Amino acid sequence: MRKQTTRLLEMMDQGLISPEMVAEMALTYMSEDDVADMMLANDILDEEDNEDWDECADPDAALDDFNYVGSRHHY
């Protein structure tokens, strides 16, 4: 069961939080690799457009990505 996901969706339906705010929160929480993977999974990003994303796949680069939860710079 996705209790918190359901709760957040209900808050959006009730107008307590905007979909734009939810998207902004999610995108800033996710790493660049996560965002690119989500875009690929939803056919928003083509494989040809994936060249920049391949550069992000370096595990050492993720450690310097401020938004990556495992980053040494993540709050």
Secondary structure, 3 states (H helix, E strand, C coil): CCHHHHHHHHHHHCCCCCHHHHHHHHHHHCCHHHHHHHHHHCCCCCCHHHHHHHHHCCHHHHCCCCCCCCCCCCC
